[in-house]
Amino acid sequence: MSAPVWSVRADWTQPLRNAWTLAGCVALALLLAFRVSGAAIPAFAFLGVLAVLLGVVDVALKRLPDPLTLPSIPIAGVLLLIADPSRWFGMLAGAGLLFLVFAVQWVIVPSAIGFGDVKLAPVLGLYLGWLGRPAWITGLAGTILLGGVFAIGLLLFRRAGRKDQMPYGPFMLAGTLLAALLYA
């Protein structure tokens, strides 16, 4: 019997226990940290580490665990406010709108995305809103395009069927990282 999904001891920690995950965290954190300067470095280093951790877990288990996603909302918010408090409205608007986009999608077609994706959206929306409207649009468009192209590839090469589920969190993270690399 496994532990509950929300438990820190749940099986979602298993994919995190390898050297490649650590190396990926360090590499992506450094890459993002070099794109920004000053007080924004901790916020974007956090995004890099979070992206690797959540991406690894979601690919392995098709789950975005609450102990990683939910605390990330206030952590990202505080780090971004420390970096530039004048961007607070963009952060809130970005988080709220991205949450709304994914929540509506989840309500209309619950089999299309998981609720973990809905809970991840405000975290990514904080970053995209902090970066500005063009970054927010790029992040959302990148998410949709990357996820769509990958899904079409799976279908074309018969690696998955129309009813199969695909983890969407990595594409949400990739779209946000693309926007961060372009607009930070």
TIVO-2410 file (N, C-alpha, C; in nm, 3 decimals):
# residues 184
REC num residu      c1      c2      c3 atome chaine
REC   1      M   0.085  -0.118   0.000     N      A
REC   1      M   0.000   0.000   0.000    CA      A
REC   1      M   0.089   0.124   0.000     C      A
REC   2      S   0.061   0.217  -0.089     N      A
REC   2      S   0.145   0.336  -0.096    CA      A
REC   2      S   0.088   0.447  -0.009     C      A
REC   3      A   0.170   0.545   0.017     N      A
REC   3      A   0.129   0.659   0.098    CA      A
REC   3      A   0.036   0.749   0.017     C      A
REC   4      P  -0.041   0.834   0.085     N      A
REC   4      P  -0.129   0.925   0.012    CA      A
REC   4      P  -0.049   1.016  -0.081     C      A
REC   5      V  -0.117   1.068  -0.184     N      A
REC   5      V  -0.052   1.154  -0.282    CA      A
REC   5      V   0.016   1.274  -0.216     C      A
REC   6      W  -0.046   1.329  -0.113     N      A
REC   6      W   0.006   1.449  -0.051    CA      A
REC   6      W   0.118   1.420   0.048     C      A
REC   7      S   0.146   1.297   0.076     N      A
REC   7      S   0.247   1.261   0.174    CA      A
REC   7      S   0.387   1.284   0.120     C      A
REC   8      V   0.475   1.335   0.205     N      A
REC   8      V   0.613   1.356   0.165    CA      A
REC   8      V   0.681   1.222   0.136     C      A
REC   9      R   0.630   1.114   0.193     N      A
REC   9      R   0.689   0.982   0.171    CA      A
REC   9      R   0.625   0.908   0.053     C      A
REC  10      A   0.537   0.973  -0.019     N      A
REC  10      A   0.471   0.906  -0.132    CA      A
REC  10      A   0.574   0.868  -0.237     C      A
REC  11      D   0.535   0.780  -0.325     N      A
REC  11      D   0.628   0.727  -0.424    CA      A
REC  11      D   0.679   0.830  -0.523     C      A
REC  12      W   0.626   0.952  -0.523     N      A
REC  12      W   0.673   1.053  -0.617    CA      A
REC  12      W   0.818   1.094  -0.590     C      A
REC  13      T   0.871   1.063  -0.473     N      A
REC  13      T   1.009   1.101  -0.445    CA      A
REC  13      T   1.110   1.009  -0.515     C      A
REC  14      Q   1.067   0.891  -0.553     N      A
REC  14      Q   1.159   0.794  -0.615    CA      A
REC  14      Q   1.230   0.850  -0.739     C      A
REC  15      P   1.159   0.913  -0.835     N      A
REC  15      P   1.229   0.963  -0.953    CA      A
REC  15      P   1.331   1.074  -0.924     C      A
REC  16      L   1.322   1.134  -0.806     N      A
REC  16      L   1.413   1.243  -0.772    CA      A
REC  16      L   1.547   1.194  -0.719     C      A
REC  17      R   1.557   1.065  -0.693     N      A
REC  17      R   1.677   1.011  -0.627    CA      A
REC  17      R   1.780   0.961  -0.727     C      A
REC  18      N   1.827   1.048  -0.813     N      A
REC  18      N   1.937   1.009  -0.901    CA      A
REC  18      N   2.023   1.131  -0.933     C      A
REC  19      A   2.143   1.104  -0.977     N      A
REC  19      A   2.239   1.211  -1.003    CA      A
REC  19      A   2.197   1.300  -1.119     C      A
REC  20      W   2.126   1.245  -1.217     N      A
REC  20      W   2.084   1.326  -1.333    CA      A
REC  20      W   1.985   1.434  -1.292     C      A
REC  21      T   1.899   1.403  -1.197     N      A
REC  21      T   1.803   1.503  -1.150    CA      A
REC  21      T   1.878   1.618  -1.084     C      A
REC  22      L   1.974   1.586  -1.000     N      A
REC  22      L   2.054   1.690  -0.935    CA      A
REC  22      L   2.130   1.772  -1.038     C      A
REC  23      A   2.192   1.705  -1.134     N      A
REC  23      A   2.266   1.776  -1.238    CA      A
REC  23      A   2.174   1.867  -1.319     C      A
REC  24      G   2.056   1.819  -1.350     N      A
REC  24      G   1.959   1.900  -1.424    CA      A
REC  24      G   1.916   2.022  -1.346     C      A
REC  25      C   1.894   2.005  -1.216     N      A
REC  25      C   1.857   2.118  -1.130    CA      A
REC  25      C   1.966   2.225  -1.131     C      A
REC  26      V   2.088   2.182  -1.113     N      A
REC  26      V   2.200   2.276  -1.109    CA      A
REC  26      V   2.216   2.346  -1.244     C      A
REC  27      A   2.212   2.269  -1.352     N      A
REC  27      A   2.232   2.326  -1.486    CA      A
REC  27      A   2.123   2.428  -1.521     C      A
REC  28      L   1.998   2.392  -1.498     N      A
REC  28      L   1.889   2.484  -1.534    CA      A
REC  28      L   1.886   2.605  -1.442     C      A
REC  29      A   1.914   2.585  -1.315     N      A
REC  29      A   1.919   2.698  -1.222    CA      A
REC  29      A   2.029   2.796  -1.264     C      A
REC  30      L   2.145   2.744  -1.301     N      A
REC  30      L   2.254   2.831  -1.345    CA      A
REC  30      L   2.221   2.902  -1.475     C      A
REC  31      L   2.162   2.831  -1.569     N      A
REC  31      L   2.125   2.892  -1.697    CA      A
REC  31      L   2.029   3.009  -1.675     C      A
REC  32      L   1.926   2.988  -1.595     N      A
REC  32      L   1.831   3.095  -1.569    CA      A
REC  32      L   1.894   3.207  -1.487     C      A
REC  33      A   1.979   3.172  -1.393     N      A
REC  33      A   2.045   3.274  -1.311    CA      A
REC  33      A   2.134   3.364  -1.395     C      A
REC  34      F   2.193   3.311  -1.501     N      A
REC  34      F   2.276   3.393  -1.589    CA      A
REC  34      F   2.193   3.484  -1.679     C      A
REC  35      R   2.065   3.454  -1.697     N      A
REC  35      R   1.978   3.537  -1.781    CA      A
REC  35      R   1.926   3.659  -1.705     C      A
REC  36      V   1.928   3.654  -1.574     N      A
REC  36      V   1.879   3.766  -1.494    CA      A
REC  36      V   1.994   3.821  -1.411     C      A
REC  37      S   1.967   3.929  -1.340     N      A
REC  37      S   2.073   3.986  -1.258    CA      A
REC  37      S   2.017   4.028  -1.123     C      A
REC  38      G   2.107   4.051  -1.032     N      A
REC  38      G   2.072   4.104  -0.902    CA      A
REC  38      G   1.975   4.021  -0.822     C      A
REC  39      A   1.872   4.088  -0.772     N      A
REC  39      A   1.778   4.025  -0.681    CA      A
REC  39      A   1.689   3.921  -0.749     C      A
REC  40      A   1.684   3.918  -0.882     N      A
REC  40      A   1.601   3.819  -0.953    CA      A
REC  40      A   1.668   3.682  -0.961     C      A
REC  41      I   1.797   3.674  -0.933     N      A
REC  41      I   1.869   3.546  -0.945    CA      A
REC  41      I   1.806   3.436  -0.858     C      A
REC  42      P   1.779   3.459  -0.729     N      A
REC  42      P   1.719   3.350  -0.650    CA      A
REC  42      P   1.583   3.305  -0.704     C      A
REC  43      A   1.502   3.398  -0.751     N      A
REC  43      A   1.369   3.362  -0.802    CA      A
REC  43      A   1.380   3.272  -0.925     C      A
REC  44      F   1.470   3.304  -1.015     N      A
REC  44      F   1.480   3.225  -1.137    CA      A
REC  44      F   1.562   3.098  -1.117     C      A
REC  45      A   1.653   3.099  -1.021     N      A
REC  45      A   1.721   2.973  -0.985    CA      A
REC  45      A   1.619   2.877  -0.924     C      A
REC  46      F   1.528   2.929  -0.843     N      A
REC  46      F   1.420   2.847  -0.787    CA      A
REC  46      F   1.334   2.788  -0.898     C      A
REC  47      L   1.300   2.869  -0.998     N      A
REC  47      L   1.221   2.820  -1.111    CA      A
REC  47      L   1.294   2.706  -1.182     C      A
REC  48      G   1.424   2.720  -1.201     N      A
REC  48      G   1.501   2.614  -1.268    CA      A
REC  48      G   1.498   2.483  -1.191     C      A
REC  49      V   1.519   2.490  -1.062     N      A
REC  49      V   1.517   2.369  -0.979    CA      A
REC  49      V   1.376   2.309  -0.978     C      A
REC  50      L   1.277   2.393  -0.960     N      A
REC  50      L   1.138   2.346  -0.957    CA      A
REC  50      L   1.100   2.280  -1.089     C      A
REC  51      A   1.142   2.338  -1.200     N      A
REC  51      A   1.108   2.282  -1.331    CA      A
REC  51      A   1.164   2.142  -1.348     C      A
REC  52      V   1.287   2.122  -1.307     N      A
REC  52      V   1.347   1.989  -1.320    CA      A
REC  52      V   1.277   1.889  -1.228     C      A
REC  53      L   1.257   1.927  -1.103     N      A
REC  53      L   1.194   1.835  -1.007    CA      A
REC  53      L   1.053   1.796  -1.052     C      A
REC  54      L   0.972   1.895  -1.087     N      A
REC  54      L   0.835   1.864  -1.128    CA      A
REC  54      L   0.831   1.792  -1.262     C      A
REC  55      G   0.919   1.829  -1.353     N      A
REC  55      G   0.923   1.762  -1.482    CA      A
REC  55      G   0.958   1.615  -1.470     C      A
REC  56      V   1.057   1.585  -1.387     N      A
REC  56      V   1.100   1.446  -1.367    CA      A
REC  56      V   0.987   1.363  -1.305     C      A
REC  57      V   0.922   1.417  -1.203     N      A
REC  57      V   0.814   1.343  -1.137    CA      A
REC  57      V   0.696   1.325  -1.231     C      A
REC  58      D   0.659   1.429  -1.305     N      A
REC  58      D   0.542   1.419  -1.392    CA      A
REC  58      D   0.565   1.321  -1.507     C      A
REC  59      V   0.684   1.321  -1.563     N      A
REC  59      V   0.714   1.225  -1.671    CA      A
REC  59      V   0.711   1.082  -1.616     C      A
REC  60      A   0.768   1.062  -1.499     N      A
REC  60      A   0.776   0.926  -1.443    CA      A
REC  60      A   0.641   0.875  -1.394     C      A
REC  61      L   0.563   0.962  -1.330     N      A
REC  61      L   0.443   0.915  -1.260    CA      A
REC  61      L   0.312   0.980  -1.305     C      A
REC  62      K   0.321   1.073  -1.397     N      A
REC  62      K   0.203   1.149  -1.442    CA      A
REC  62      K   0.131   1.212  -1.322     C      A
REC  63      R   0.210   1.277  -1.240     N      A
REC  63      R   0.159   1.340  -1.118    CA      A
REC  63      R   0.246   1.461  -1.083     C      A
REC  64      L   0.181   1.570  -1.043     N      A
REC  64      L   0.250   1.687  -0.991    CA      A
REC  64      L   0.214   1.696  -0.842     C      A
REC  65      P   0.303   1.651  -0.755     N      A
REC  65      P   0.268   1.638  -0.613    CA      A
REC  65      P   0.249   1.773  -0.543     C      A
REC  66      D   0.146   1.778  -0.459     N      A
REC  66      D   0.116   1.899  -0.383    CA      A
REC  66      D   0.233   1.950  -0.299     C      A
REC  67      P   0.314   1.863  -0.236     N      A
REC  67      P   0.425   1.915  -0.156    CA      A
REC  67      P   0.528   1.994  -0.237     C      A
REC  68      L   0.527   1.978  -0.369     N      A
REC  68      L   0.615   2.060  -0.453    CA      A
REC  68      L   0.541   2.179  -0.514     C      A
REC  69      T   0.418   2.159  -0.559     N      A
REC  69      T   0.348   2.267  -0.629    CA      A
REC  69      T   0.292   2.374  -0.534     C      A
REC  70      L   0.221   2.333  -0.432     N      A
REC  70      L   0.151   2.431  -0.349    CA      A
REC  70      L   0.244   2.526  -0.273     C      A
REC  71      P   0.351   2.479  -0.209     N      A
REC  71      P   0.440   2.574  -0.142    CA      A
REC  71      P   0.515   2.664  -0.240     C      A
REC  72      S   0.522   2.622  -0.365     N      A
REC  72      S   0.594   2.701  -0.464    CA      A
REC  72      S   0.523   2.832  -0.497     C      A
REC  73      I   0.392   2.838  -0.476     N      A
REC  73      I   0.319   2.961  -0.505    CA      A
REC  73      I   0.368   3.075  -0.415     C      A
REC  74      P   0.365   3.060  -0.281     N      A
REC  74      P   0.415   3.171  -0.200    CA      A
REC  74      P   0.566   3.191  -0.210     C      A
REC  75      I   0.642   3.082  -0.227     N      A
REC  75      I   0.787   3.097  -0.239    CA      A
REC  75      I   0.822   3.178  -0.363     C      A
REC  76      A   0.765   3.142  -0.477     N      A
REC  76      A   0.791   3.217  -0.601    CA      A
REC  76      A   0.743   3.361  -0.587     C      A
REC  77      G   0.624   3.378  -0.527     N      A
REC  77      G   0.571   3.513  -0.510    CA      A
REC  77      G   0.664   3.602  -0.429     C      A
REC  78      V   0.712   3.551  -0.317     N      A
REC  78      V   0.802   3.630  -0.231    CA      A
REC  78      V   0.933   3.658  -0.303     C      A
REC  79      L   0.992   3.557  -0.366     N      A
REC  79      L   1.119   3.578  -0.436    CA      A
REC  79      L   1.106   3.680  -0.548     C      A
REC  80      L   0.996   3.675  -0.622     N      A
REC  80      L   0.975   3.771  -0.731    CA      A
REC  80      L   0.947   3.911  -0.678     C      A
REC  81      L   0.875   3.922  -0.567     N      A
REC  81      L   0.850   4.053  -0.507    CA      A
REC  81      L   0.979   4.115  -0.453     C      A
REC  82      I   1.065   4.032  -0.397     N      A
REC  82      I   1.195   4.082  -0.352    CA      A
REC  82      I   1.275   4.134  -0.471     C      A
REC  83      A   1.266   4.064  -0.583     N      A
REC  83      A   1.341   4.103  -0.702    CA      A
REC  83      A   1.293   4.237  -0.757     C      A
REC  84      D   1.162   4.258  -0.762     N      A
REC  84      D   1.107   4.385  -0.811    CA      A
REC  84      D   0.962   4.400  -0.765     C      A
REC  85      P   0.943   4.470  -0.652     N      A
REC  85      P   0.808   4.483  -0.598    CA      A
REC  85      P   0.712   4.561  -0.688     C      A
REC  86      S   0.764   4.641  -0.780     N      A
REC  86      S   0.676   4.719  -0.867    CA      A
REC  86      S   0.602   4.632  -0.969     C      A
REC  87      R   0.640   4.507  -0.982     N      A
REC  87      R   0.575   4.418  -1.079    CA      A
REC  87      R   0.465   4.332  -1.015     C      A
REC  88      W   0.419   4.371  -0.898     N      A
REC  88      W   0.321   4.290  -0.825    CA      A
REC  88      W   0.191   4.270  -0.902     C      A
REC  89      F   0.144   4.374  -0.970     N      A
REC  89      F   0.017   4.360  -1.042    CA      A
REC  89      F   0.031   4.261  -1.157     C      A
REC  90      G   0.139   4.270  -1.231     N      A
REC  90      G   0.162   4.175  -1.341    CA      A
REC  90      G   0.170   4.032  -1.290     C      A
REC  91      M   0.235   4.015  -1.174     N      A
REC  91      M   0.245   3.881  -1.115    CA      A
REC  91      M   0.107   3.825  -1.083     C      A
REC  92      L   0.027   3.906  -1.013     N      A
REC  92      L  -0.107   3.860  -0.974    CA      A
REC  92      L  -0.196   3.835  -1.096     C      A
REC  93      A  -0.190   3.926  -1.192     N      A
REC  93      A  -0.270   3.908  -1.314    CA      A
REC  93      A  -0.225   3.784  -1.390     C      A
REC  94      G  -0.094   3.767  -1.403     N      A
REC  94      G  -0.042   3.650  -1.474    CA      A
REC  94      G  -0.081   3.520  -1.406     C      A
REC  95      A  -0.068   3.516  -1.273     N      A
REC  95      A  -0.104   3.395  -1.199    CA      A
REC  95      A  -0.253   3.367  -1.208     C      A
REC  96      G  -0.333   3.470  -1.189     N      A
REC  96      G  -0.478   3.452  -1.193    CA      A
REC  96      G  -0.529   3.410  -1.330     C      A
REC  97      L  -0.477   3.474  -1.434     N      A
REC  97      L  -0.523   3.440  -1.569    CA      A
REC  97      L  -0.479   3.300  -1.611     C      A
REC  98      L  -0.355   3.265  -1.580     N      A
REC  98      L  -0.310   3.131  -1.619    CA      A
REC  98      L  -0.386   3.024  -1.541     C      A
REC  99      F  -0.410   3.051  -1.413     N      A
REC  99      F  -0.492   2.958  -1.334    CA      A
REC  99      F  -0.630   2.944  -1.397     C      A
REC 100      L  -0.689   3.056  -1.437     N      A
REC 100      L  -0.823   3.054  -1.497    CA      A
REC 100      L  -0.824   2.973  -1.627     C      A
REC 101      V  -0.723   2.993  -1.711     N      A
REC 101      V  -0.715   2.919  -1.838    CA      A
REC 101      V  -0.715   2.769  -1.812     C      A
REC 102      F  -0.631   2.724  -1.720     N      A
REC 102      F  -0.620   2.580  -1.694    CA      A
REC 102      F  -0.738   2.527  -1.613     C      A
REC 103      A  -0.793   2.608  -1.522     N      A
REC 103      A  -0.909   2.563  -1.445    CA      A
REC 103      A  -1.031   2.545  -1.535     C      A
REC 104      V  -1.051   2.638  -1.628     N      A
REC 104      V  -1.164   2.625  -1.721    CA      A
REC 104      V  -1.146   2.502  -1.808     C      A
REC 105      Q  -1.024   2.481  -1.855     N      A
REC 105      Q  -0.998   2.361  -1.937    CA      A
REC 105      Q  -1.024   2.235  -1.856     C      A
REC 106      W  -0.983   2.233  -1.731     N      A
REC 106      W  -1.003   2.116  -1.646    CA      A
REC 106      W  -1.152   2.091  -1.620     C      A
REC 107      V  -1.229   2.199  -1.602     N      A
REC 107      V  -1.373   2.185  -1.578    CA      A
REC 107      V  -1.444   2.135  -1.703     C      A
REC 108      I  -1.408   2.190  -1.818     N      A
REC 108      I  -1.476   2.154  -1.943    CA      A
REC 108      I  -1.439   2.013  -1.989     C      A
REC 109      V  -1.308   1.983  -1.987     N      A
REC 109      V  -1.261   1.850  -2.031    CA      A
REC 109      V  -1.164   1.798  -1.925     C      A
REC 110      P  -1.215   1.741  -1.815     N      A
REC 110      P  -1.127   1.698  -1.706    CA      A
REC 110      P  -1.027   1.591  -1.745     C      A
REC 111      S  -1.053   1.518  -1.851     N      A
REC 111      S  -0.958   1.414  -1.893    CA      A
REC 111      S  -0.842   1.473  -1.972     C      A
REC 112      A  -0.852   1.600  -2.013     N      A
REC 112      A  -0.746   1.661  -2.095    CA      A
REC 112      A  -0.623   1.696  -2.012     C      A
REC 113      I  -0.643   1.746  -1.892     N      A
REC 113      I  -0.532   1.779  -1.804    CA      A
REC 113      I  -0.568   1.736  -1.663     C      A
REC 114      G  -0.466   1.722  -1.580     N      A
REC 114      G  -0.489   1.684  -1.441    CA      A
REC 114      G  -0.501   1.807  -1.353     C      A
REC 115      F  -0.553   1.787  -1.233     N      A
REC 115      F  -0.568   1.900  -1.142    CA      A
REC 115      F  -0.432   1.951  -1.094     C      A
REC 116      G  -0.330   1.867  -1.099     N      A
REC 116      G  -0.195   1.912  -1.066    CA      A
REC 116      G  -0.149   2.021  -1.162     C      A
REC 117      D  -0.187   2.009  -1.290     N      A
REC 117      D  -0.155   2.113  -1.388    CA      A
REC 117      D  -0.223   2.244  -1.352     C      A
REC 118      V  -0.346   2.235  -1.303     N      A
REC 118      V  -0.420   2.354  -1.262    CA      A
REC 118      V  -0.350   2.420  -1.143     C      A
REC 119      K  -0.299   2.339  -1.050     N      A
REC 119      K  -0.230   2.393  -0.933    CA      A
REC 119      K  -0.091   2.447  -0.967     C      A
REC 120      L  -0.032   2.397  -1.074     N      A
REC 120      L   0.098   2.448  -1.118    CA      A
REC 120      L   0.083   2.582  -1.190     C      A
REC 121      A  -0.029   2.605  -1.255     N      A
REC 121      A  -0.049   2.725  -1.336    CA      A
REC 121      A  -0.023   2.857  -1.261     C      A
REC 122      P  -0.069   2.876  -1.136     N      A
REC 122      P  -0.041   3.003  -1.071    CA      A
REC 122      P   0.108   3.028  -1.047     C      A
REC 123      V   0.182   2.923  -1.019     N      A
REC 123      V   0.327   2.939  -0.999    CA      A
REC 123      V   0.390   2.993  -1.127     C      A
REC 124      L   0.360   2.928  -1.238     N      A
REC 124      L   0.417   2.969  -1.365    CA      A
REC 124      L   0.363   3.105  -1.408     C      A
REC 125      G   0.236   3.131  -1.377     N      A
REC 125      G   0.176   3.260  -1.408    CA      A
REC 125      G   0.243   3.375  -1.333     C      A
REC 126      L   0.288   3.350  -1.211     N      A
REC 126      L   0.362   3.453  -1.137    CA      A
REC 126      L   0.486   3.496  -1.214     C      A
REC 127      Y   0.562   3.398  -1.262     N      A
REC 127      Y   0.684   3.429  -1.338    CA      A
REC 127      Y   0.651   3.498  -1.470     C      A
REC 128      L   0.555   3.444  -1.542     N      A
REC 128      L   0.520   3.501  -1.672    CA      A
REC 128      L   0.463   3.642  -1.655     C      A
REC 129      G   0.382   3.664  -1.553     N      A
REC 129      G   0.329   3.797  -1.527    CA      A
REC 129      G   0.437   3.894  -1.486     C      A
REC 130      W   0.534   3.846  -1.409     N      A
REC 130      W   0.646   3.930  -1.367    CA      A
REC 130      W   0.728   3.974  -1.488     C      A
REC 131      L   0.742   3.884  -1.584     N      A
REC 131      L   0.820   3.914  -1.705    CA      A
REC 131      L   0.744   4.005  -1.801     C      A
REC 132      G   0.611   4.007  -1.795     N      A
REC 132      G   0.533   4.097  -1.880    CA      A
REC 132      G   0.441   4.023  -1.975     C      A
REC 133      R   0.353   4.100  -2.038     N      A
REC 133      R   0.251   4.043  -2.127    CA      A
REC 133      R   0.310   3.961  -2.241     C      A
REC 134      P   0.413   4.009  -2.313     N      A
REC 134      P   0.469   3.926  -2.421    CA      A
REC 134      P   0.521   3.791  -2.371     C      A
REC 135      A   0.581   3.791  -2.253     N      A
REC 135      A   0.631   3.665  -2.196    CA      A
REC 135      A   0.516   3.574  -2.159     C      A
REC 136      W   0.408   3.630  -2.105     N      A
REC 136      W   0.291   3.551  -2.067    CA      A
REC 136      W   0.232   3.483  -2.190     C      A
REC 137      I   0.217   3.560  -2.296     N      A
REC 137      I   0.162   3.504  -2.421    CA      A
REC 137      I   0.255   3.398  -2.477     C      A
REC 138      T   0.385   3.426  -2.477     N      A
REC 138      T   0.483   3.329  -2.526    CA      A
REC 138      T   0.481   3.202  -2.442     C      A
REC 139      G   0.472   3.216  -2.311     N      A
REC 139      G   0.469   3.099  -2.223    CA      A
REC 139      G   0.348   3.011  -2.249     C      A
REC 140      L   0.232   3.072  -2.262     N      A
REC 140      L   0.110   2.995  -2.289    CA      A
REC 140      L   0.114   2.933  -2.428     C      A
REC 141      A   0.154   3.012  -2.527     N      A
REC 141      A   0.162   2.959  -2.664    CA      A
REC 141      A   0.266   2.848  -2.673     C      A
REC 142      G   0.380   2.867  -2.606     N      A
REC 142      G   0.483   2.764  -2.606    CA      A
REC 142      G   0.434   2.635  -2.543     C      A
REC 143      T   0.359   2.648  -2.434     N      A
REC 143      T   0.301   2.530  -2.368    CA      A
REC 143      T   0.211   2.453  -2.463     C      A
REC 144      I   0.121   2.525  -2.528     N      A
REC 144      I   0.024   2.462  -2.618    CA      A
REC 144      I   0.094   2.400  -2.738     C      A
REC 145      L   0.187   2.475  -2.798     N      A
REC 145      L   0.255   2.424  -2.918    CA      A
REC 145      L   0.344   2.305  -2.887     C      A
REC 146      L   0.424   2.315  -2.782     N      A
REC 146      L   0.513   2.204  -2.747    CA      A
REC 146      L   0.434   2.079  -2.711     C      A
REC 147      G   0.332   2.094  -2.629     N      A
REC 147      G   0.248   1.980  -2.592    CA      A
REC 147      G   0.176   1.921  -2.712     C      A
REC 148      G   0.126   2.008  -2.799     N      A
REC 148      G   0.055   1.961  -2.918    CA      A
REC 148      G   0.144   1.888  -3.015     C      A
REC 149      V   0.261   1.943  -3.041     N      A
REC 149      V   0.355   1.878  -3.134    CA      A
REC 149      V   0.398   1.742  -3.079     C      A
REC 150      F   0.425   1.736  -2.950     N      A
REC 150      F   0.465   1.609  -2.889    CA      A
REC 150      F   0.352   1.506  -2.898     C      A
REC 151      A   0.229   1.550  -2.870     N      A
REC 151      A   0.114   1.459  -2.876    CA      A
REC 151      A   0.093   1.408  -3.019     C      A
REC 152      I   0.104   1.496  -3.116     N      A
REC 152      I   0.090   1.454  -3.256    CA      A
REC 152      I   0.198   1.355  -3.293     C      A
REC 153      G   0.321   1.380  -3.247     N      A
REC 153      G   0.430   1.286  -3.272    CA      A
REC 153      G   0.402   1.148  -3.213     C      A
REC 154      L   0.351   1.146  -3.090     N      A
REC 154      L   0.316   1.018  -3.028    CA      A
REC 154      L   0.210   0.944  -3.109     C      A
REC 155      L   0.113   1.017  -3.158     N      A
REC 155      L   0.006   0.955  -3.237    CA      A
REC 155      L   0.059   0.906  -3.372     C      A
REC 156      L   0.138   0.989  -3.439     N      A
REC 156      L   0.190   0.952  -3.571    CA      A
REC 156      L   0.280   0.829  -3.566     C      A
REC 157      F   0.362   0.822  -3.463     N      A
REC 157      F   0.454   0.709  -3.451    CA      A
REC 157      F   0.396   0.595  -3.368     C      A
REC 158      R   0.267   0.603  -3.342     N      A
REC 158      R   0.192   0.498  -3.272    CA      A
REC 158      R   0.253   0.461  -3.136     C      A
REC 159      R   0.304   0.562  -3.069     N      A
REC 159      R   0.356   0.541  -2.934    CA      A
REC 159      R   0.246   0.561  -2.830     C      A
REC 160      A   0.134   0.619  -2.876     N      A
REC 160      A   0.019   0.641  -2.788    CA      A
REC 160      A  -0.107   0.650  -2.874     C      A
REC 161      G  -0.218   0.622  -2.810     N      A
REC 161      G  -0.348   0.633  -2.878    CA      A
REC 161      G  -0.421   0.758  -2.832     C      A
REC 162      R  -0.534   0.785  -2.892     N      A
REC 162      R  -0.611   0.904  -2.859    CA      A
REC 162      R  -0.661   0.905  -2.716     C      A
REC 163      K  -0.678   0.791  -2.657     N      A
REC 163      K  -0.730   0.781  -2.520    CA      A
REC 163      K  -0.619   0.781  -2.414     C      A
REC 164      D  -0.494   0.768  -2.457     N      A
REC 164      D  -0.383   0.765  -2.362    CA      A
REC 164      D  -0.359   0.903  -2.301     C      A
REC 165      Q  -0.313   0.902  -2.177     N      A
REC 165      Q  -0.281   1.027  -2.110    CA      A
REC 165      Q  -0.133   1.059  -2.125     C      A
REC 166      M  -0.104   1.187  -2.132     N      A
REC 166      M   0.032   1.235  -2.147    CA      A
REC 166      M   0.055   1.340  -2.038     C      A
REC 167      P   0.168   1.335  -1.969     N      A
REC 167      P   0.194   1.438  -1.868    CA      A
REC 167      P   0.208   1.574  -1.936     C      A
REC 168      Y   0.131   1.672  -1.888     N      A
REC 168      Y   0.131   1.805  -1.951    CA      A
REC 168      Y   0.219   1.903  -1.875     C      A
REC 169      G   0.250   1.873  -1.748     N      A
REC 169      G   0.334   1.962  -1.668    CA      A
REC 169      G   0.467   1.996  -1.733     C      A
REC 170      P   0.539   1.898  -1.791     N      A
REC 170      P   0.667   1.932  -1.854    CA      A
REC 170      P   0.653   2.035  -1.967     C      A
REC 171      F   0.541   2.034  -2.037     N      A
REC 171      F   0.521   2.131  -2.145    CA      A
REC 171      F   0.484   2.268  -2.090     C      A
REC 172      M   0.412   2.269  -1.979     N      A
REC 172      M   0.384   2.396  -1.911    CA      A
REC 172      M   0.515   2.458  -1.862     C      A
REC 173      L   0.599   2.374  -1.804     N      A
REC 173      L   0.728   2.421  -1.755    CA      A
REC 173      L   0.818   2.466  -1.870     C      A
REC 174      A   0.819   2.390  -1.979     N      A
REC 174      A   0.902   2.425  -2.095    CA      A
REC 174      A   0.856   2.556  -2.157     C      A
REC 175      G   0.726   2.577  -2.169     N      A
REC 175      G   0.675   2.703  -2.223    CA      A
REC 175      G   0.717   2.821  -2.137     C      A
REC 176      T   0.710   2.803  -2.006     N      A
REC 176      T   0.750   2.910  -1.913    CA      A
REC 176      T   0.901   2.934  -1.921     C      A
REC 177      L   0.978   2.826  -1.928     N      A
REC 177      L   1.124   2.842  -1.938    CA      A
REC 177      L   1.162   2.909  -2.069     C      A
REC 178      L   1.095   2.875  -2.176     N      A
REC 178      L   1.120   2.941  -2.305    CA      A
REC 178      L   1.095   3.091  -2.293     C      A
REC 179      A   0.983   3.129  -2.234     N      A
REC 179      A   0.953   3.271  -2.215    CA      A
REC 179      A   1.056   3.338  -2.125     C      A
REC 180      A   1.098   3.268  -2.019     N      A
REC 180      A   1.198   3.326  -1.928    CA      A
REC 180      A   1.330   3.347  -1.999     C      A
REC 181      L   1.370   3.252  -2.081     N      A
REC 181      L   1.497   3.267  -2.153    CA      A
REC 181      L   1.489   3.378  -2.258     C      A
REC 182      L   1.373   3.399  -2.315     N      A
REC 182      L   1.357   3.503  -2.417    CA      A
REC 182      L   1.339   3.642  -2.357     C      A
REC 183      Y   1.271   3.654  -2.244     N      A
REC 183      Y   1.231   3.785  -2.193    CA      A
REC 183      Y   1.298   3.827  -2.062     C      A
REC 184      A   1.374   3.740  -2.000     N      A
REC 184      A   1.438   3.779  -1.873    CA      A
REC 184      A   1.557   3.870  -1.900     C      A
***
